[in-house]
Amino acid sequence: MTLALGLAALALLWCGQRWLPGRPVALGVVALSIVTVAVLGLASRGVSITGAIPAGLPTFAVPTLRLRDQDGIVALAAGCMLLAYIEGVAAARTFATKHGESIGLRRELLGLAAANVATAAVGGYPAAGGLSQTAVNEKAGARSCLSLVSALIALALCLLFFTGLIADLPRAVLAAVVLMAVRGLVDVRALVHMWRVSRVDLLNAAAALIGVLILGILQAIVLAALVSVVLLIVHYSVPHVAFLGRIPGTAQYSDVARHPDNEPLVGVFAFHPEASLTYLNAEHVMALVLARLATAETDGIRSVVCDLSVSPMMDLAGVRMLDEFAVDLRARGISLTVANPHGQVRDLLRAEGLDRKILGISRGTTLEDALR
């Protein structure tokens, strides 16, 4: 019976969206379902309904919290805040993109905080902007924030006069209204585009989607965040190292693996790591460079140039990697030069004393200068 009621509601909502666009079809379906349940007595036949709702408007009351209650409340409040903010911002971004608008994250957070302070004063539930609520609001024809004022007035009237009628509202019909509202937000084309363009983004999206379906929203958010961090660490720990050649007819240089027509450098071996050099990737970068040097003709190489133009930062592990690399090259009679180091990188290299071991630790040393 519940399945039949839900399918009937979906069919009516779909027909209404197709043939009566812009009309309050969902409101009519909700009213029809309430009448159907009341007349046929479907609640006694196993159909789940909303049930009794306390009548009247909320009254102002300062929450009473005991010190021994803090352990449980703080963790729960933190989870609610995390869920509310992330879901609210996600919904805001989704609809802002859809309508060509922009949002302010700080203002979203301030609004969310103000709403929760207000609802705490009247003993209400935690307030948040949700995807399904926003979708239902939009499908009902909302175009501005005044729709929230209208919803507030309608909700107040329902709490004062119509709670008895709402008690017979089937939950399956509520689910049908939400499903029809959010179905347009499931963007299969975006997933296909991610598959073609960026598998990392696809994995993030898949983790969030599967997590919501299996674990729930809050757990899915945590799972998606963890997956994003893990993928970022994996990507960051194995950066691409470009081995440079001269672009024909110019004084510019690029990756010879991507552009095999680049002119090889005579007597010089040049590379640049396409990431900051930290403890996560320093050994990987050094292993790649040493492996490439082992396959190159090192007899004619007099200098190795490390271009740090795309390495905005470095930690002690990166500095020690360059130090060990310089010692290894010096044993072969080859000098190491650093080109295009950023300010913080220069400061760290000098603090570790590498300015006395390698060349090019100055803001004016470009790759062209080092090669000359």
PLY file of the C-alpha trace (Angstrom):
ply
format ascii 1.0
element vertex 372
property float x
property float y
property float z
element edge 371
property int vertex1
property int vertex2
end_header
0.00 0.00 0.00
2.84 2.38 0.85
4.59 1.57 -2.42
1.41 2.15 -4.42
0.83 5.48 -2.69
4.39 6.60 -3.34
4.30 5.59 -7.01
0.94 7.32 -7.49
2.38 10.50 -5.97
5.45 10.31 -8.26
3.21 9.85 -11.31
1.01 12.82 -10.39
4.03 15.03 -9.69
5.66 14.04 -12.98
2.47 14.76 -14.94
2.06 18.07 -13.13
5.60 19.19 -13.94
5.10 18.26 -17.58
1.64 19.65 -18.23
1.19 22.24 -15.45
4.59 23.92 -15.12
4.77 26.71 -12.58
1.66 25.50 -10.74
1.65 24.33 -7.08
1.23 20.70 -8.10
3.13 19.37 -5.08
0.75 21.17 -2.71
-2.23 19.61 -4.49
-0.68 16.13 -4.31
0.02 16.55 -0.58
-3.56 17.68 0.06
-4.96 14.79 -2.00
-2.83 12.27 -0.14
-4.03 13.58 3.24
-7.66 13.24 2.15
-7.03 9.75 0.77
-5.40 8.52 3.98
-8.13 10.03 6.17
-11.06 8.72 4.10
-9.72 5.22 3.46
-8.11 4.79 6.87
-4.78 3.80 5.34
-2.88 4.53 8.55
-4.49 1.47 10.12
-3.39 -0.63 7.13
0.32 -0.03 7.65
0.90 3.23 5.76
3.42 5.35 7.67
2.15 8.88 8.32
3.63 12.01 9.84
1.71 11.59 13.09
0.69 14.08 15.72
2.50 17.43 15.62
2.42 19.75 18.66
0.24 22.76 17.90
1.15 26.37 18.58
4.13 28.62 18.04
7.41 28.09 19.91
8.00 30.13 23.03
11.18 31.87 24.05
13.23 29.94 26.59
16.93 30.05 27.38
18.43 26.55 27.10
19.40 25.00 30.42
22.70 23.16 30.23
24.40 21.38 33.09
28.16 21.09 33.27
28.05 17.29 33.21
26.07 17.38 29.95
28.87 19.07 28.01
30.71 15.89 27.00
27.86 14.58 24.90
26.53 17.92 23.71
29.79 19.41 22.39
30.53 16.43 20.10
26.96 16.36 18.83
26.89 20.12 18.28
30.19 19.97 16.37
28.82 17.24 14.11
25.62 19.18 13.51
27.58 22.33 12.69
29.87 20.51 10.28
26.95 18.85 8.53
24.88 22.03 8.41
27.66 24.20 7.01
28.92 21.75 4.38
25.46 20.77 3.18
24.30 24.38 3.18
27.31 25.62 1.22
27.03 22.68 -1.20
23.38 23.50 -1.84
24.14 27.21 -2.22
26.94 26.54 -4.71
24.79 24.12 -6.71
21.96 26.58 -7.19
24.27 29.58 -7.59
26.00 27.78 -10.47
22.66 26.80 -11.94
21.41 30.42 -11.95
24.72 32.14 -12.75
25.11 33.73 -9.32
27.81 33.79 -6.64
27.84 33.19 -2.89
29.89 34.49 0.03
31.17 31.71 2.26
31.65 34.00 5.25
28.15 35.39 4.93
26.77 31.85 4.66
28.56 30.92 7.88
27.37 34.09 9.63
23.79 33.50 8.53
23.92 29.88 9.65
25.31 30.87 13.05
22.65 33.56 13.54
19.87 31.14 12.60
21.09 28.55 15.08
21.43 31.07 17.89
17.83 32.13 17.21
16.46 28.60 17.02
18.30 27.66 20.22
16.44 30.44 22.01
13.08 28.81 21.16
14.10 25.17 21.56
14.08 24.39 17.84
16.01 21.93 15.73
19.45 22.88 14.32
18.94 25.10 11.29
20.70 24.57 7.98
20.31 25.11 4.27
19.59 21.76 2.63
19.69 20.53 -0.93
16.28 18.86 -0.88
14.54 21.80 0.82
16.07 24.25 -1.63
15.10 22.07 -4.57
11.49 21.81 -3.36
11.43 25.56 -2.84
12.69 26.19 -6.36
10.24 23.74 -7.92
7.43 25.60 -6.16
8.44 28.73 -8.08
10.67 30.55 -5.58
12.89 33.24 -7.11
14.10 35.30 -4.14
14.67 35.18 -0.40
11.11 36.43 0.12
10.01 32.86 -0.50
11.42 32.04 2.94
9.20 34.71 4.47
6.19 33.19 2.73
7.21 29.74 3.93
7.57 31.07 7.47
4.06 32.54 7.40
2.61 29.33 5.96
4.42 27.25 8.58
3.11 29.46 11.39
-0.46 29.10 10.10
-0.05 25.33 9.87
1.25 25.13 13.44
-1.64 27.22 14.71
-4.58 25.73 12.79
-3.73 22.71 10.63
-1.60 20.32 12.66
-4.53 17.91 12.89
-4.72 17.63 9.10
-0.95 17.31 8.62
-0.91 14.33 10.97
-2.40 12.18 8.17
0.25 13.15 5.62
1.93 9.94 4.30
5.71 9.92 4.55
5.90 8.21 1.15
4.33 11.30 -0.45
6.87 13.54 1.28
9.61 11.32 -0.13
8.04 11.55 -3.61
8.01 15.36 -3.44
11.71 15.43 -2.48
12.67 12.86 -5.15
10.97 14.83 -7.89
12.59 18.04 -6.69
16.15 16.72 -6.57
16.08 14.47 -9.63
17.14 17.39 -11.82
20.23 17.86 -9.65
21.63 14.43 -10.48
23.98 15.42 -13.31
24.99 12.24 -15.12
26.68 14.25 -17.86
28.96 15.82 -15.26
30.03 12.36 -14.08
30.74 11.29 -17.67
32.73 14.50 -18.18
34.76 13.78 -15.03
35.48 10.27 -16.33
36.91 11.73 -19.52
38.75 14.70 -18.03
39.67 14.08 -14.36
39.50 10.67 -12.71
40.47 12.25 -9.38
37.34 14.41 -9.34
35.29 11.39 -10.36
36.63 9.40 -7.40
35.75 12.25 -5.05
32.24 12.49 -6.45
31.76 8.71 -6.37
32.93 8.53 -2.75
30.45 11.23 -1.74
27.58 9.65 -3.70
28.13 6.09 -2.50
28.79 7.30 1.04
25.46 9.13 1.19
23.56 6.09 -0.08
25.24 3.60 2.25
26.39 5.51 5.35
24.32 8.69 5.55
25.09 12.34 4.93
27.40 13.15 7.86
29.48 10.00 7.49
29.59 10.50 3.72
30.96 14.02 4.16
33.73 12.73 6.40
34.43 9.87 3.96
34.57 12.21 0.95
36.90 14.57 2.83
39.22 11.69 3.75
39.21 10.38 0.17
40.06 13.88 -1.11
42.95 14.21 1.34
44.30 10.74 0.48
44.11 11.41 -3.27
45.79 14.78 -2.78
48.62 13.20 -0.77
49.07 10.44 -3.36
49.17 12.98 -6.20
51.51 15.27 -4.25
53.89 12.48 -3.27
54.64 11.43 -6.87
54.90 14.70 -8.81
55.92 14.83 -12.42
59.54 15.82 -13.02
60.10 17.54 -16.35
63.48 17.10 -18.05
64.04 20.17 -20.14
65.06 20.88 -23.69
65.17 24.10 -25.67
62.13 24.99 -27.75
63.50 25.31 -31.30
64.31 28.89 -32.30
63.62 30.35 -28.84
65.23 30.92 -25.47
62.49 28.96 -23.71
62.52 25.42 -22.36
59.94 22.69 -21.85
59.52 18.99 -21.10
61.19 16.79 -23.72
58.82 13.92 -22.88
55.86 16.06 -23.95
57.72 17.74 -26.82
60.26 15.32 -28.37
61.22 17.94 -30.98
62.92 20.10 -28.32
66.62 20.64 -28.82
68.83 18.76 -26.34
71.04 20.85 -24.07
74.77 20.51 -24.64
76.86 19.88 -21.54
73.94 20.64 -19.23
71.25 18.49 -17.65
68.17 20.55 -16.64
64.99 19.52 -14.86
62.21 20.98 -12.80
59.89 19.22 -10.32
56.28 20.26 -10.84
55.49 20.54 -7.13
56.89 21.88 -3.90
59.75 19.79 -2.55
58.77 18.33 0.83
59.25 15.16 2.83
56.36 13.62 0.88
58.09 13.70 -2.49
61.78 14.60 -2.05
63.01 11.00 -2.29
60.76 10.32 -5.30
62.10 13.37 -7.16
65.71 12.50 -6.37
65.19 8.88 -7.49
63.72 10.01 -10.82
66.53 12.46 -11.49
69.26 9.95 -10.60
67.62 7.29 -12.77
67.49 9.72 -15.70
71.12 10.73 -15.15
72.12 7.07 -15.12
70.67 6.61 -18.60
72.18 9.84 -19.98
75.66 10.37 -21.32
77.25 11.98 -18.27
80.76 12.29 -19.74
79.99 15.60 -21.41
77.78 17.02 -18.67
79.43 19.80 -16.69
76.42 21.16 -14.83
72.97 20.11 -13.59
70.34 22.82 -13.30
67.33 22.42 -10.98
64.58 24.85 -11.99
62.37 25.65 -8.97
60.04 28.07 -10.75
57.02 25.82 -10.09
58.10 24.86 -6.55
56.72 27.63 -4.33
57.86 26.05 -1.07
60.38 23.61 0.37
60.93 21.94 3.72
64.08 20.54 5.34
63.65 17.19 3.58
63.73 18.98 0.22
66.81 20.96 1.24
68.62 17.81 2.37
67.70 16.11 -0.89
69.39 18.93 -2.83
72.37 18.79 -0.45
72.84 15.04 -1.00
72.35 15.52 -4.72
75.01 18.24 -4.83
77.50 16.03 -2.95
76.83 13.14 -5.35
77.31 15.37 -8.39
80.47 16.96 -6.98
82.00 13.49 -6.70
81.45 13.14 -10.46
82.92 16.57 -11.22
79.51 18.11 -11.96
78.17 21.32 -10.42
74.57 21.89 -9.28
72.80 25.16 -10.00
69.39 26.28 -8.74
67.32 28.51 -11.02
64.24 30.64 -10.26
64.03 29.92 -6.50
61.17 31.64 -4.68
61.85 33.93 -1.75
61.00 31.48 1.04
62.97 28.75 -0.72
66.03 31.03 -1.01
65.82 31.86 2.69
65.69 28.20 3.67
68.55 27.20 1.36
70.73 29.95 2.76
69.81 29.12 6.35
70.95 25.53 5.73
74.22 26.74 4.19
73.57 25.49 0.66
74.54 28.86 -0.80
78.15 27.76 -0.20
77.68 24.43 -1.98
75.48 25.15 -5.00
75.12 28.05 -7.39
72.17 30.22 -8.29
70.59 31.00 -4.91
69.58 34.50 -5.84
66.38 36.07 -7.12
68.04 37.05 -10.40
69.12 33.57 -11.47
66.81 32.47 -14.27
67.00 29.22 -16.15
68.55 30.98 -19.15
71.18 32.56 -16.89
72.03 29.20 -15.36
72.38 27.56 -18.76
74.63 30.34 -20.02
0 1
1 2
2 3
3 4
4 5
5 6
6 7
7 8
8 9
9 10
10 11
11 12
12 13
13 14
14 15
15 16
16 17
17 18
18 19
19 20
20 21
21 22
22 23
23 24
24 25
25 26
26 27
27 28
28 29
29 30
30 31
31 32
32 33
33 34
34 35
35 36
36 37
37 38
38 39
39 40
40 41
41 42
42 43
43 44
44 45
45 46
46 47
47 48
48 49
49 50
50 51
51 52
52 53
53 54
54 55
55 56
56 57
57 58
58 59
59 60
60 61
61 62
62 63
63 64
64 65
65 66
66 67
67 68
68 69
69 70
70 71
71 72
72 73
73 74
74 75
75 76
76 77
77 78
78 79
79 80
80 81
81 82
82 83
83 84
84 85
85 86
86 87
87 88
88 89
89 90
90 91
91 92
92 93
93 94
94 95
95 96
96 97
97 98
98 99
99 100
100 101
101 102
102 103
103 104
104 105
105 106
106 107
107 108
108 109
109 110
110 111
111 112
112 113
113 114
114 115
115 116
116 117
117 118
118 119
119 120
120 121
121 122
122 123
123 124
124 125
125 126
126 127
127 128
128 129
129 130
130 131
131 132
132 133
133 134
134 135
135 136
136 137
137 138
138 139
139 140
140 141
141 142
142 143
143 144
144 145
145 146
146 147
147 148
148 149
149 150
150 151
151 152
152 153
153 154
154 155
155 156
156 157
157 158
158 159
159 160
160 161
161 162
162 163
163 164
164 165
165 166
166 167
167 168
168 169
169 170
170 171
171 172
172 173
173 174
174 175
175 176
176 177
177 178
178 179
179 180
180 181
181 182
182 183
183 184
184 185
185 186
186 187
187 188
188 189
189 190
190 191
191 192
192 193
193 194
194 195
195 196
196 197
197 198
198 199
199 200
200 201
201 202
202 203
203 204
204 205
205 206
206 207
207 208
208 209
209 210
210 211
211 212
212 213
213 214
214 215
215 216
216 217
217 218
218 219
219 220
220 221
221 222
222 223
223 224
224 225
225 226
226 227
227 228
228 229
229 230
230 231
231 232
232 233
233 234
234 235
235 236
236 237
237 238
238 239
239 240
240 241
241 242
242 243
243 244
244 245
245 246
246 247
247 248
248 249
249 250
250 251
251 252
252 253
253 254
254 255
255 256
256 257
257 258
258 259
259 260
260 261
261 262
262 263
263 264
264 265
265 266
266 267
267 268
268 269
269 270
270 271
271 272
272 273
273 274
274 275
275 276
276 277
277 278
278 279
279 280
280 281
281 282
282 283
283 284
284 285
285 286
286 287
287 288
288 289
289 290
290 291
291 292
292 293
293 294
294 295
295 296
296 297
297 298
298 299
299 300
300 301
301 302
302 303
303 304
304 305
305 306
306 307
307 308
308 309
309 310
310 311
311 312
312 313
313 314
314 315
315 316
316 317
317 318
318 319
319 320
320 321
321 322
322 323
323 324
324 325
325 326
326 327
327 328
328 329
329 330
330 331
331 332
332 333
333 334
334 335
335 336
336 337
337 338
338 339
339 340
340 341
341 342
342 343
343 344
344 345
345 346
346 347
347 348
348 349
349 350
350 351
351 352
352 353
353 354
354 355
355 356
356 357
357 358
358 359
359 360
360 361
361 362
362 363
363 364
364 365
365 366
366 367
367 368
368 369
369 370
370 371
